[in-house]
Amino acid sequence: MKWERRARRTSDLGPVAFKDIDEVILGAAVFDNDRDMPATVRGTDGYFVEVDRPTGLSWRVHFSRLRRASVWEQRQLVAVGKHHVQQRKGLA
């Protein structure tokens, strides 16, 4: 059996972290590699990005630790928001 080397496309490598702070868009869904969870961009401060989740949790992270959220992770973020709203209704 003969092995051949094949160049891999960047789309085969999976999501890639942001290379520049200008790639980060306000309101975009991103994935924090350190916390292992998706969040929404609320602002930037130099090289740091302020992100939050629908539950009210917010934090600052260096832009290079973020990447664009996949479609699955975007849906996960929406689902967490819906669940949080339902949970808050039950507590009232």
PDB file of N, CA, C and O in Angstrom:
ATOM      1  N   MET A   1       0.845  -1.173   0.000  1.00  0.00           N
ATOM      2  CA  MET A   1       0.000   0.000   0.000  1.00  0.00           C
ATOM      3  C   MET A   1       0.892   1.239   0.000  1.00  0.00           C
ATOM      4  O   MET A   1       1.800   1.372   0.820  1.00  0.00           O
ATOM      5  N   LYS A   2       0.624   2.096  -0.896  1.00  0.00           N
ATOM      6  CA  LYS A   2       1.442   3.297  -1.037  1.00  0.00           C
ATOM      7  C   LYS A   2       0.727   4.479  -0.381  1.00  0.00           C
ATOM      8  O   LYS A   2      -0.443   4.746  -0.653  1.00  0.00           O
ATOM      9  N   TRP A   3       1.451   5.171   0.481  1.00  0.00           N
ATOM     10  CA  TRP A   3       0.898   6.339   1.154  1.00  0.00           C
ATOM     11  C   TRP A   3       1.194   7.577   0.331  1.00  0.00           C
ATOM     12  O   TRP A   3       2.296   7.729  -0.197  1.00  0.00           O
ATOM     13  N   GLU A   4       0.256   8.425   0.223  1.00  0.00           N
ATOM     14  CA  GLU A   4       0.485   9.685  -0.481  1.00  0.00           C
ATOM     15  C   GLU A   4       0.158  10.841   0.448  1.00  0.00           C
ATOM     16  O   GLU A   4      -0.777  10.783   1.246  1.00  0.00           O
ATOM     17  N   ARG A   5       0.930  11.855   0.325  1.00  0.00           N
ATOM     18  CA  ARG A   5       0.676  13.055   1.126  1.00  0.00           C
ATOM     19  C   ARG A   5      -0.294  13.942   0.384  1.00  0.00           C
ATOM     20  O   ARG A   5      -0.191  14.143  -0.826  1.00  0.00           O
ATOM     21  N   ARG A   6      -1.212  14.452   1.118  1.00  0.00           N
ATOM     22  CA  ARG A   6      -2.215  15.312   0.517  1.00  0.00           C
ATOM     23  C   ARG A   6      -2.310  16.585   1.340  1.00  0.00           C
ATOM     24  O   ARG A   6      -2.391  16.538   2.567  1.00  0.00           O
ATOM     25  N   ALA A   7      -2.300  17.696   0.673  1.00  0.00           N
ATOM     26  CA  ALA A   7      -2.424  18.978   1.375  1.00  0.00           C
ATOM     27  C   ALA A   7      -3.821  19.085   1.963  1.00  0.00           C
ATOM     28  O   ALA A   7      -4.811  18.755   1.310  1.00  0.00           O
ATOM     29  N   ARG A   8      -3.889  19.546   3.191  1.00  0.00           N
ATOM     30  CA  ARG A   8      -5.185  19.725   3.838  1.00  0.00           C
ATOM     31  C   ARG A   8      -5.641  21.159   3.666  1.00  0.00           C
ATOM     32  O   ARG A   8      -4.854  22.098   3.788  1.00  0.00           O
ATOM     33  N   ARG A   9      -6.913  21.309   3.383  1.00  0.00           N
ATOM     34  CA  ARG A   9      -7.481  22.649   3.303  1.00  0.00           C
ATOM     35  C   ARG A   9      -7.648  23.199   4.707  1.00  0.00           C
ATOM     36  O   ARG A   9      -7.770  22.442   5.670  1.00  0.00           O
ATOM     37  N   THR A  10      -7.653  24.510   4.816  1.00  0.00           N
ATOM     38  CA  THR A  10      -7.825  25.105   6.144  1.00  0.00           C
ATOM     39  C   THR A  10      -9.198  24.779   6.711  1.00  0.00           C
ATOM     40  O   THR A  10      -9.362  24.748   7.930  1.00  0.00           O
ATOM     41  N   SER A  11     -10.188  24.537   5.858  1.00  0.00           N
ATOM     42  CA  SER A  11     -11.516  24.188   6.356  1.00  0.00           C
ATOM     43  C   SER A  11     -11.511  22.807   7.007  1.00  0.00           C
ATOM     44  O   SER A  11     -12.389  22.506   7.816  1.00  0.00           O
ATOM     45  N   ASP A  12     -10.526  21.955   6.664  1.00  0.00           N
ATOM     46  CA  ASP A  12     -10.427  20.636   7.272  1.00  0.00           C
ATOM     47  C   ASP A  12      -9.803  20.684   8.663  1.00  0.00           C
ATOM     48  O   ASP A  12      -9.920  19.730   9.432  1.00  0.00           O
ATOM     49  N   LEU A  13      -9.147  21.781   8.982  1.00  0.00           N
ATOM     50  CA  LEU A  13      -8.429  21.885  10.243  1.00  0.00           C
ATOM     51  C   LEU A  13      -9.323  22.291  11.403  1.00  0.00           C
ATOM     52  O   LEU A  13      -8.897  22.223  12.556  1.00  0.00           O
ATOM     53  N   GLY A  14     -10.535  22.704  11.130  1.00  0.00           N
ATOM     54  CA  GLY A  14     -11.434  23.147  12.182  1.00  0.00           C
ATOM     55  C   GLY A  14     -11.299  24.640  12.426  1.00  0.00           C
ATOM     56  O   GLY A  14     -10.536  25.316  11.737  1.00  0.00           O
ATOM     57  N   PRO A  15     -12.032  25.155  13.397  1.00  0.00           N
ATOM     58  CA  PRO A  15     -12.003  26.590  13.681  1.00  0.00           C
ATOM     59  C   PRO A  15     -10.620  27.055  14.130  1.00  0.00           C
ATOM     60  O   PRO A  15      -9.900  26.338  14.825  1.00  0.00           O
ATOM     61  N   VAL A  16     -10.274  28.257  13.723  1.00  0.00           N
ATOM     62  CA  VAL A  16      -8.969  28.828  14.038  1.00  0.00           C
ATOM     63  C   VAL A  16      -9.171  30.076  14.893  1.00  0.00           C
ATOM     64  O   VAL A  16     -10.126  30.827  14.697  1.00  0.00           O
ATOM     65  N   ALA A  17      -8.265  30.285  15.840  1.00  0.00           N
ATOM     66  CA  ALA A  17      -8.338  31.464  16.712  1.00  0.00           C
ATOM     67  C   ALA A  17      -8.145  32.733  15.893  1.00  0.00           C
ATOM     68  O   ALA A  17      -7.530  32.712  14.827  1.00  0.00           O
ATOM     69  N   PHE A  18      -8.679  33.841  16.407  1.00  0.00           N
ATOM     70  CA  PHE A  18      -8.510  35.127  15.740  1.00  0.00           C
ATOM     71  C   PHE A  18      -7.029  35.488  15.687  1.00  0.00           C
ATOM     72  O   PHE A  18      -6.290  35.257  16.644  1.00  0.00           O
ATOM     73  N   LYS A  19      -6.607  36.051  14.569  1.00  0.00           N
ATOM     74  CA  LYS A  19      -5.208  36.458  14.399  1.00  0.00           C
ATOM     75  C   LYS A  19      -4.995  37.939  14.717  1.00  0.00           C
ATOM     76  O   LYS A  19      -3.878  38.362  15.015  1.00  0.00           O
ATOM     77  N   ASP A  20      -6.076  38.724  14.651  1.00  0.00           N
ATOM     78  CA  ASP A  20      -5.976  40.162  14.874  1.00  0.00           C
ATOM     79  C   ASP A  20      -7.226  40.639  15.606  1.00  0.00           C
ATOM     80  O   ASP A  20      -8.309  40.090  15.405  1.00  0.00           O
ATOM     81  N   ILE A  21      -7.086  41.641  16.440  1.00  0.00           N
ATOM     82  CA  ILE A  21      -8.219  42.163  17.200  1.00  0.00           C
ATOM     83  C   ILE A  21      -9.297  42.730  16.276  1.00  0.00           C
ATOM     84  O   ILE A  21     -10.473  42.752  16.639  1.00  0.00           O
ATOM     85  N   ASP A  22      -8.903  43.188  15.083  1.00  0.00           N
ATOM     86  CA  ASP A  22      -9.870  43.752  14.139  1.00  0.00           C
ATOM     87  C   ASP A  22     -10.819  42.700  13.573  1.00  0.00           C
ATOM     88  O   ASP A  22     -11.849  43.057  13.002  1.00  0.00           O
ATOM     89  N   GLU A  23     -10.503  41.418  13.715  1.00  0.00           N
ATOM     90  CA  GLU A  23     -11.377  40.345  13.242  1.00  0.00           C
ATOM     91  C   GLU A  23     -12.569  40.128  14.174  1.00  0.00           C
ATOM     92  O   GLU A  23     -13.573  39.535  13.779  1.00  0.00           O
ATOM     93  N   VAL A  24     -12.453  40.609  15.404  1.00  0.00           N
ATOM     94  CA  VAL A  24     -13.510  40.423  16.398  1.00  0.00           C
ATOM     95  C   VAL A  24     -14.602  41.456  16.152  1.00  0.00           C
ATOM     96  O   VAL A  24     -14.331  42.657  16.122  1.00  0.00           O
ATOM     97  N   ILE A  25     -15.838  40.988  15.975  1.00  0.00           N
ATOM     98  CA  ILE A  25     -16.964  41.855  15.642  1.00  0.00           C
ATOM     99  C   ILE A  25     -17.914  41.945  16.840  1.00  0.00           C
ATOM    100  O   ILE A  25     -18.260  40.929  17.443  1.00  0.00           O
ATOM    101  N   LEU A  26     -18.328  43.159  17.178  1.00  0.00           N
ATOM    102  CA  LEU A  26     -19.276  43.358  18.277  1.00  0.00           C
ATOM    103  C   LEU A  26     -20.567  42.600  18.001  1.00  0.00           C
ATOM    104  O   LEU A  26     -21.094  42.647  16.889  1.00  0.00           O
ATOM    105  N   GLY A  27     -21.069  41.912  19.000  1.00  0.00           N
ATOM    106  CA  GLY A  27     -22.312  41.171  18.877  1.00  0.00           C
ATOM    107  C   GLY A  27     -22.161  39.788  18.276  1.00  0.00           C
ATOM    108  O   GLY A  27     -23.140  39.047  18.191  1.00  0.00           O
ATOM    109  N   ALA A  28     -20.961  39.424  17.859  1.00  0.00           N
ATOM    110  CA  ALA A  28     -20.738  38.118  17.234  1.00  0.00           C
ATOM    111  C   ALA A  28     -20.647  37.022  18.295  1.00  0.00           C
ATOM    112  O   ALA A  28     -20.228  37.264  19.427  1.00  0.00           O
ATOM    113  N   ALA A  29     -21.045  35.822  17.907  1.00  0.00           N
ATOM    114  CA  ALA A  29     -20.886  34.661  18.777  1.00  0.00           C
ATOM    115  C   ALA A  29     -19.464  34.136  18.626  1.00  0.00           C
ATOM    116  O   ALA A  29     -18.993  33.901  17.513  1.00  0.00           O
ATOM    117  N   VAL A  30     -18.791  33.956  19.746  1.00  0.00           N
ATOM    118  CA  VAL A  30     -17.413  33.460  19.751  1.00  0.00           C
ATOM    119  C   VAL A  30     -17.317  32.292  20.732  1.00  0.00           C
ATOM    120  O   VAL A  30     -18.213  32.070  21.546  1.00  0.00           O
ATOM    121  N   PHE A  31     -16.219  31.559  20.638  1.00  0.00           N
ATOM    122  CA  PHE A  31     -15.974  30.446  21.549  1.00  0.00           C
ATOM    123  C   PHE A  31     -14.688  30.718  22.305  1.00  0.00           C
ATOM    124  O   PHE A  31     -13.644  30.949  21.694  1.00  0.00           O
ATOM    125  N   ASP A  32     -14.753  30.693  23.626  1.00  0.00           N
ATOM    126  CA  ASP A  32     -13.585  30.919  24.482  1.00  0.00           C
ATOM    127  C   ASP A  32     -12.914  29.574  24.734  1.00  0.00           C
ATOM    128  O   ASP A  32     -13.498  28.690  25.361  1.00  0.00           O
ATOM    129  N   ASN A  33     -11.693  29.425  24.248  1.00  0.00           N
ATOM    130  CA  ASN A  33     -10.969  28.163  24.400  1.00  0.00           C
ATOM    131  C   ASN A  33     -10.557  27.895  25.847  1.00  0.00           C
ATOM    132  O   ASN A  33     -10.404  26.736  26.233  1.00  0.00           O
ATOM    133  N   ASP A  34     -10.375  28.934  26.650  1.00  0.00           N
ATOM    134  CA  ASP A  34      -9.985  28.741  28.049  1.00  0.00           C
ATOM    135  C   ASP A  34     -11.157  28.255  28.898  1.00  0.00           C
ATOM    136  O   ASP A  34     -11.002  27.345  29.711  1.00  0.00           O
ATOM    137  N   ARG A  35     -12.307  28.850  28.713  1.00  0.00           N
ATOM    138  CA  ARG A  35     -13.489  28.473  29.501  1.00  0.00           C
ATOM    139  C   ARG A  35     -14.306  27.372  28.839  1.00  0.00           C
ATOM    140  O   ARG A  35     -15.216  26.814  29.450  1.00  0.00           O
ATOM    141  N   ASP A  36     -13.981  27.065  27.599  1.00  0.00           N
ATOM    142  CA  ASP A  36     -14.641  25.992  26.855  1.00  0.00           C
ATOM    143  C   ASP A  36     -16.149  26.231  26.744  1.00  0.00           C
ATOM    144  O   ASP A  36     -16.952  25.322  26.953  1.00  0.00           O
ATOM    145  N   MET A  37     -16.520  27.483  26.408  1.00  0.00           N
ATOM    146  CA  MET A  37     -17.935  27.793  26.222  1.00  0.00           C
ATOM    147  C   MET A  37     -18.120  28.975  25.273  1.00  0.00           C
ATOM    148  O   MET A  37     -17.260  29.851  25.178  1.00  0.00           O
ATOM    149  N   PRO A  38     -19.254  28.985  24.573  1.00  0.00           N
ATOM    150  CA  PRO A  38     -19.547  30.094  23.664  1.00  0.00           C
ATOM    151  C   PRO A  38     -20.046  31.311  24.427  1.00  0.00           C
ATOM    152  O   PRO A  38     -20.571  31.200  25.535  1.00  0.00           O
ATOM    153  N   ALA A  39     -19.871  32.475  23.810  1.00  0.00           N
ATOM    154  CA  ALA A  39     -20.309  33.732  24.410  1.00  0.00           C
ATOM    155  C   ALA A  39     -20.532  34.752  23.297  1.00  0.00           C
ATOM    156  O   ALA A  39     -20.249  34.478  22.130  1.00  0.00           O
ATOM    157  N   THR A  40     -21.037  35.922  23.661  1.00  0.00           N
ATOM    158  CA  THR A  40     -21.286  37.006  22.719  1.00  0.00           C
ATOM    159  C   THR A  40     -20.342  38.160  23.027  1.00  0.00           C
ATOM    160  O   THR A  40     -20.131  38.504  24.191  1.00  0.00           O
ATOM    161  N   VAL A  41     -19.775  38.758  21.981  1.00  0.00           N
ATOM    162  CA  VAL A  41     -18.846  39.881  22.152  1.00  0.00           C
ATOM    163  C   VAL A  41     -19.635  41.132  22.528  1.00  0.00           C
ATOM    164  O   VAL A  41     -20.585  41.498  21.836  1.00  0.00           O
ATOM    165  N   ARG A  42     -19.247  41.789  23.621  1.00  0.00           N
ATOM    166  CA  ARG A  42     -19.896  43.014  24.075  1.00  0.00           C
ATOM    167  C   ARG A  42     -19.019  44.236  23.901  1.00  0.00           C
ATOM    168  O   ARG A  42     -19.530  45.355  23.876  1.00  0.00           O
ATOM    169  N   GLY A  43     -17.722  44.055  23.779  1.00  0.00           N
ATOM    170  CA  GLY A  43     -16.838  45.198  23.604  1.00  0.00           C
ATOM    171  C   GLY A  43     -15.387  44.762  23.539  1.00  0.00           C
ATOM    172  O   GLY A  43     -15.048  43.614  23.826  1.00  0.00           O
ATOM    173  N   THR A  44     -14.537  45.709  23.153  1.00  0.00           N
ATOM    174  CA  THR A  44     -13.103  45.443  23.122  1.00  0.00           C
ATOM    175  C   THR A  44     -12.388  46.532  23.910  1.00  0.00           C
ATOM    176  O   THR A  44     -12.852  47.669  23.996  1.00  0.00           O
ATOM    177  N   ASP A  45     -11.260  46.163  24.476  1.00  0.00           N
ATOM    178  CA  ASP A  45     -10.454  47.089  25.258  1.00  0.00           C
ATOM    179  C   ASP A  45      -8.994  46.739  24.989  1.00  0.00           C
ATOM    180  O   ASP A  45      -8.415  45.891  25.667  1.00  0.00           O
ATOM    181  N   GLY A  46      -8.411  47.394  24.002  1.00  0.00           N
ATOM    182  CA  GLY A  46      -7.051  47.042  23.601  1.00  0.00           C
ATOM    183  C   GLY A  46      -7.042  45.655  22.980  1.00  0.00           C
ATOM    184  O   GLY A  46      -7.743  45.398  22.001  1.00  0.00           O
ATOM    185  N   TYR A  47      -6.247  44.766  23.554  1.00  0.00           N
ATOM    186  CA  TYR A  47      -6.195  43.391  23.059  1.00  0.00           C
ATOM    187  C   TYR A  47      -7.172  42.472  23.778  1.00  0.00           C
ATOM    188  O   TYR A  47      -7.233  41.278  23.484  1.00  0.00           O
ATOM    189  N   PHE A  48      -7.929  43.014  24.708  1.00  0.00           N
ATOM    190  CA  PHE A  48      -8.882  42.208  25.452  1.00  0.00           C
ATOM    191  C   PHE A  48     -10.298  42.412  24.922  1.00  0.00           C
ATOM    192  O   PHE A  48     -10.663  43.491  24.456  1.00  0.00           O
ATOM    193  N   VAL A  49     -11.078  41.340  25.010  1.00  0.00           N
ATOM    194  CA  VAL A  49     -12.457  41.349  24.527  1.00  0.00           C
ATOM    195  C   VAL A  49     -13.366  41.076  25.716  1.00  0.00           C
ATOM    196  O   VAL A  49     -13.106  40.173  26.511  1.00  0.00           O
ATOM    197  N   GLU A  50     -14.424  41.853  25.834  1.00  0.00           N
ATOM    198  CA  GLU A  50     -15.425  41.639  26.872  1.00  0.00           C
ATOM    199  C   GLU A  50     -16.532  40.786  26.272  1.00  0.00           C
ATOM    200  O   GLU A  50     -17.148  41.166  25.277  1.00  0.00           O
ATOM    201  N   VAL A  51     -16.781  39.633  26.880  1.00  0.00           N
ATOM    202  CA  VAL A  51     -17.800  38.711  26.378  1.00  0.00           C
ATOM    203  C   VAL A  51     -18.785  38.408  27.497  1.00  0.00           C
ATOM    204  O   VAL A  51     -18.468  38.557  28.677  1.00  0.00           O
ATOM    205  N   ASP A  52     -19.990  37.978  27.110  1.00  0.00           N
ATOM    206  CA  ASP A  52     -20.958  37.563  28.115  1.00  0.00           C
ATOM    207  C   ASP A  52     -21.854  36.471  27.569  1.00  0.00           C
ATOM    208  O   ASP A  52     -21.899  36.198  26.370  1.00  0.00           O
ATOM    209  N   ARG A  53     -22.569  35.853  28.510  1.00  0.00           N
ATOM    210  CA  ARG A  53     -23.516  34.791  28.177  1.00  0.00           C
ATOM    211  C   ARG A  53     -24.918  35.257  28.563  1.00  0.00           C
ATOM    212  O   ARG A  53     -25.068  36.191  29.351  1.00  0.00           O
ATOM    213  N   PRO A  54     -25.938  34.611  28.014  1.00  0.00           N
ATOM    214  CA  PRO A  54     -27.317  35.015  28.319  1.00  0.00           C
ATOM    215  C   PRO A  54     -27.666  34.905  29.802  1.00  0.00           C
ATOM    216  O   PRO A  54     -28.634  35.516  30.254  1.00  0.00           O
ATOM    217  N   THR A  55     -26.904  34.150  30.548  1.00  0.00           N
ATOM    218  CA  THR A  55     -27.173  33.977  31.979  1.00  0.00           C
ATOM    219  C   THR A  55     -26.695  35.153  32.811  1.00  0.00           C
ATOM    220  O   THR A  55     -26.988  35.225  34.004  1.00  0.00           O
ATOM    221  N   GLY A  56     -25.957  36.085  32.194  1.00  0.00           N
ATOM    222  CA  GLY A  56     -25.446  37.241  32.914  1.00  0.00           C
ATOM    223  C   GLY A  56     -23.963  37.131  33.238  1.00  0.00           C
ATOM    224  O   GLY A  56     -23.351  38.110  33.667  1.00  0.00           O
ATOM    225  N   LEU A  57     -23.383  35.966  33.042  1.00  0.00           N
ATOM    226  CA  LEU A  57     -21.951  35.785  33.281  1.00  0.00           C
ATOM    227  C   LEU A  57     -21.172  36.568  32.232  1.00  0.00           C
ATOM    228  O   LEU A  57     -21.432  36.429  31.037  1.00  0.00           O
ATOM    229  N   SER A  58     -20.228  37.382  32.663  1.00  0.00           N
ATOM    230  CA  SER A  58     -19.400  38.131  31.720  1.00  0.00           C
ATOM    231  C   SER A  58     -17.955  38.101  32.198  1.00  0.00           C
ATOM    232  O   SER A  58     -17.686  37.983  33.393  1.00  0.00           O
ATOM    233  N   TRP A  59     -17.029  38.211  31.250  1.00  0.00           N
ATOM    234  CA  TRP A  59     -15.607  38.185  31.564  1.00  0.00           C
ATOM    235  C   TRP A  59     -14.816  38.811  30.439  1.00  0.00           C
ATOM    236  O   TRP A  59     -15.340  39.073  29.356  1.00  0.00           O
ATOM    237  N   ARG A  60     -13.525  39.051  30.717  1.00  0.00           N
ATOM    238  CA  ARG A  60     -12.598  39.600  29.728  1.00  0.00           C
ATOM    239  C   ARG A  60     -11.601  38.518  29.359  1.00  0.00           C
ATOM    240  O   ARG A  60     -11.165  37.739  30.207  1.00  0.00           O
ATOM    241  N   VAL A  61     -11.245  38.480  28.084  1.00  0.00           N
ATOM    242  CA  VAL A  61     -10.315  37.461  27.605  1.00  0.00           C
ATOM    243  C   VAL A  61      -9.473  38.054  26.481  1.00  0.00           C
ATOM    244  O   VAL A  61      -9.947  38.907  25.730  1.00  0.00           O
ATOM    245  N   HIS A  62      -8.230  37.607  26.366  1.00  0.00           N
ATOM    246  CA  HIS A  62      -7.363  38.058  25.276  1.00  0.00           C
ATOM    247  C   HIS A  62      -7.934  37.540  23.960  1.00  0.00           C
ATOM    248  O   HIS A  62      -8.377  36.394  23.884  1.00  0.00           O
ATOM    249  N   PHE A  63      -7.928  38.375  22.927  1.00  0.00           N
ATOM    250  CA  PHE A  63      -8.570  38.021  21.661  1.00  0.00           C
ATOM    251  C   PHE A  63      -8.014  36.739  21.044  1.00  0.00           C
ATOM    252  O   PHE A  63      -8.745  36.031  20.352  1.00  0.00           O
ATOM    253  N   SER A  64      -6.742  36.425  21.278  1.00  0.00           N
ATOM    254  CA  SER A  64      -6.139  35.241  20.660  1.00  0.00           C
ATOM    255  C   SER A  64      -6.660  33.936  21.255  1.00  0.00           C
ATOM    256  O   SER A  64      -6.417  32.868  20.694  1.00  0.00           O
ATOM    257  N   ARG A  65      -7.372  34.003  22.383  1.00  0.00           N
ATOM    258  CA  ARG A  65      -7.958  32.810  22.996  1.00  0.00           C
ATOM    259  C   ARG A  65      -9.369  32.548  22.485  1.00  0.00           C
ATOM    260  O   ARG A  65     -10.009  31.577  22.889  1.00  0.00           O
ATOM    261  N   LEU A  66      -9.857  33.415  21.594  1.00  0.00           N
ATOM    262  CA  LEU A  66     -11.201  33.276  21.037  1.00  0.00           C
ATOM    263  C   LEU A  66     -11.149  32.800  19.595  1.00  0.00           C
ATOM    264  O   LEU A  66     -10.149  32.972  18.898  1.00  0.00           O
ATOM    265  N   ARG A  67     -12.244  32.199  19.169  1.00  0.00           N
ATOM    266  CA  ARG A  67     -12.446  31.861  17.760  1.00  0.00           C
ATOM    267  C   ARG A  67     -13.923  32.053  17.452  1.00  0.00           C
ATOM    268  O   ARG A  67     -14.747  32.191  18.356  1.00  0.00           O
ATOM    269  N   ARG A  68     -14.243  32.060  16.167  1.00  0.00           N
ATOM    270  CA  ARG A  68     -15.655  32.170  15.790  1.00  0.00           C
ATOM    271  C   ARG A  68     -16.399  30.934  16.280  1.00  0.00           C
ATOM    272  O   ARG A  68     -15.877  29.821  16.210  1.00  0.00           O
ATOM    273  N   ALA A  69     -17.598  31.126  16.767  1.00  0.00           N
ATOM    274  CA  ALA A  69     -18.405  29.996  17.224  1.00  0.00           C
ATOM    275  C   ALA A  69     -18.935  29.237  16.015  1.00  0.00           C
ATOM    276  O   ALA A  69     -19.321  29.836  15.012  1.00  0.00           O
ATOM    277  N   SER A  70     -18.949  27.918  16.121  1.00  0.00           N
ATOM    278  CA  SER A  70     -19.522  27.099  15.056  1.00  0.00           C
ATOM    279  C   SER A  70     -21.044  27.248  15.092  1.00  0.00           C
ATOM    280  O   SER A  70     -21.592  27.835  16.026  1.00  0.00           O
ATOM    281  N   VAL A  71     -21.713  26.726  14.091  1.00  0.00           N
ATOM    282  CA  VAL A  71     -23.179  26.797  14.045  1.00  0.00           C
ATOM    283  C   VAL A  71     -23.755  26.091  15.270  1.00  0.00           C
ATOM    284  O   VAL A  71     -24.703  26.578  15.886  1.00  0.00           O
ATOM    285  N   TRP A  72     -23.186  24.955  15.612  1.00  0.00           N
ATOM    286  CA  TRP A  72     -23.642  24.212  16.791  1.00  0.00           C
ATOM    287  C   TRP A  72     -23.505  25.052  18.061  1.00  0.00           C
ATOM    288  O   TRP A  72     -24.420  25.093  18.884  1.00  0.00           O
ATOM    289  N   GLU A  73     -22.376  25.710  18.216  1.00  0.00           N
ATOM    290  CA  GLU A  73     -22.130  26.531  19.403  1.00  0.00           C
ATOM    291  C   GLU A  73     -23.035  27.757  19.439  1.00  0.00           C
ATOM    292  O   GLU A  73     -23.422  28.203  20.519  1.00  0.00           O
ATOM    293  N   GLN A  74     -23.376  28.305  18.282  1.00  0.00           N
ATOM    294  CA  GLN A  74     -24.319  29.423  18.233  1.00  0.00           C
ATOM    295  C   GLN A  74     -25.692  28.967  18.696  1.00  0.00           C
ATOM    296  O   GLN A  74     -26.361  29.672  19.451  1.00  0.00           O
ATOM    297  N   ARG A  75     -26.118  27.781  18.243  1.00  0.00           N
ATOM    298  CA  ARG A  75     -27.407  27.242  18.676  1.00  0.00           C
ATOM    299  C   ARG A  75     -27.391  26.942  20.172  1.00  0.00           C
ATOM    300  O   ARG A  75     -28.395  27.129  20.858  1.00  0.00           O
ATOM    301  N   GLN A  76     -26.252  26.477  20.671  1.00  0.00           N
ATOM    302  CA  GLN A  76     -26.107  26.197  22.097  1.00  0.00           C
ATOM    303  C   GLN A  76     -26.287  27.480  22.911  1.00  0.00           C
ATOM    304  O   GLN A  76     -26.925  27.469  23.964  1.00  0.00           O
ATOM    305  N   LEU A  77     -25.730  28.565  22.424  1.00  0.00           N
ATOM    306  CA  LEU A  77     -25.840  29.858  23.102  1.00  0.00           C
ATOM    307  C   LEU A  77     -27.300  30.320  23.156  1.00  0.00           C
ATOM    308  O   LEU A  77     -27.754  30.817  24.187  1.00  0.00           O
ATOM    309  N   VAL A  78     -28.023  30.159  22.065  1.00  0.00           N
ATOM    310  CA  VAL A  78     -29.447  30.521  22.026  1.00  0.00           C
ATOM    311  C   VAL A  78     -30.240  29.637  22.990  1.00  0.00           C
ATOM    312  O   VAL A  78     -31.113  30.124  23.708  1.00  0.00           O
ATOM    313  N   ALA A  79     -29.934  28.344  23.004  1.00  0.00           N
ATOM    314  CA  ALA A  79     -30.647  27.412  23.881  1.00  0.00           C
ATOM    315  C   ALA A  79     -30.412  27.743  25.354  1.00  0.00           C
ATOM    316  O   ALA A  79     -31.334  27.658  26.165  1.00  0.00           O
ATOM    317  N   VAL A  80     -29.192  28.115  25.698  1.00  0.00           N
ATOM    318  CA  VAL A  80     -28.894  28.505  27.084  1.00  0.00           C
ATOM    319  C   VAL A  80     -29.714  29.733  27.463  1.00  0.00           C
ATOM    320  O   VAL A  80     -30.233  29.820  28.576  1.00  0.00           O
ATOM    321  N   GLY A  81     -29.830  30.682  26.536  1.00  0.00           N
ATOM    322  CA  GLY A  81     -30.633  31.877  26.792  1.00  0.00           C
ATOM    323  C   GLY A  81     -32.096  31.547  27.027  1.00  0.00           C
ATOM    324  O   GLY A  81     -32.711  32.074  27.954  1.00  0.00           O
ATOM    325  N   LYS A  82     -32.660  30.674  26.190  1.00  0.00           N
ATOM    326  CA  LYS A  82     -34.061  30.274  26.348  1.00  0.00           C
ATOM    327  C   LYS A  82     -34.273  29.540  27.667  1.00  0.00           C
ATOM    328  O   LYS A  82     -35.260  29.768  28.366  1.00  0.00           O
ATOM    329  N   HIS A  83     -33.344  28.665  27.993  1.00  0.00           N
ATOM    330  CA  HIS A  83     -33.443  27.914  29.246  1.00  0.00           C
ATOM    331  C   HIS A  83     -33.379  28.856  30.451  1.00  0.00           C
ATOM    332  O   HIS A  83     -34.119  28.683  31.419  1.00  0.00           O
ATOM    333  N   HIS A  84     -32.510  29.833  30.387  1.00  0.00           N
ATOM    334  CA  HIS A  84     -32.366  30.788  31.492  1.00  0.00           C
ATOM    335  C   HIS A  84     -33.654  31.589  31.692  1.00  0.00           C
ATOM    336  O   HIS A  84     -34.074  31.822  32.825  1.00  0.00           O
ATOM    337  N   VAL A  85     -34.279  32.009  30.583  1.00  0.00           N
ATOM    338  CA  VAL A  85     -35.543  32.755  30.673  1.00  0.00           C
ATOM    339  C   VAL A  85     -36.619  31.884  31.315  1.00  0.00           C
ATOM    340  O   VAL A  85     -37.352  32.345  32.189  1.00  0.00           O
ATOM    341  N   GLN A  86     -36.715  30.617  30.881  1.00  0.00           N
ATOM    342  CA  GLN A  86     -37.719  29.709  31.453  1.00  0.00           C
ATOM    343  C   GLN A  86     -37.461  29.482  32.942  1.00  0.00           C
ATOM    344  O   GLN A  86     -38.395  29.432  33.742  1.00  0.00           O
ATOM    345  N   GLN A  87     -36.207  29.347  33.298  1.00  0.00           N
ATOM    346  CA  GLN A  87     -35.850  29.124  34.694  1.00  0.00           C
ATOM    347  C   GLN A  87     -36.209  30.341  35.545  1.00  0.00           C
ATOM    348  O   GLN A  87     -36.707  30.191  36.661  1.00  0.00           O
ATOM    349  N   ARG A  88     -35.962  31.535  35.027  1.00  0.00           N
ATOM    350  CA  ARG A  88     -36.281  32.760  35.766  1.00  0.00           C
ATOM    351  C   ARG A  88     -37.792  32.919  35.930  1.00  0.00           C
ATOM    352  O   ARG A  88     -38.250  33.422  36.956  1.00  0.00           O
ATOM    353  N   LYS A  89     -38.571  32.496  34.933  1.00  0.00           N
ATOM    354  CA  LYS A  89     -40.033  32.569  35.046  1.00  0.00           C
ATOM    355  C   LYS A  89     -40.527  31.673  36.174  1.00  0.00           C
ATOM    356  O   LYS A  89     -41.467  32.020  36.888  1.00  0.00           O
ATOM    357  N   GLY A  90     -39.888  30.523  36.328  1.00  0.00           N
ATOM    358  CA  GLY A  90     -40.285  29.581  37.373  1.00  0.00           C
ATOM    359  C   GLY A  90     -39.979  30.083  38.773  1.00  0.00           C
ATOM    360  O   GLY A  90     -40.617  29.660  39.737  1.00  0.00           O
ATOM    361  N   LEU A  91     -39.014  30.977  38.893  1.00  0.00           N
ATOM    362  CA  LEU A  91     -38.637  31.497  40.206  1.00  0.00           C
ATOM    363  C   LEU A  91     -39.506  32.669  40.648  1.00  0.00           C
ATOM    364  O   LEU A  91     -39.540  33.000  41.833  1.00  0.00           O
ATOM    365  N   ALA A  92     -40.209  33.298  39.711  1.00  0.00           N
ATOM    366  CA  ALA A  92     -41.000  34.487  40.036  1.00  0.00           C
ATOM    367  C   ALA A  92     -42.280  34.148  40.768  1.00  0.00           C
ATOM    368  O   ALA A  92     -43.052  35.044  41.109  1.00  0.00           O
TER     369      ALA A  92
END
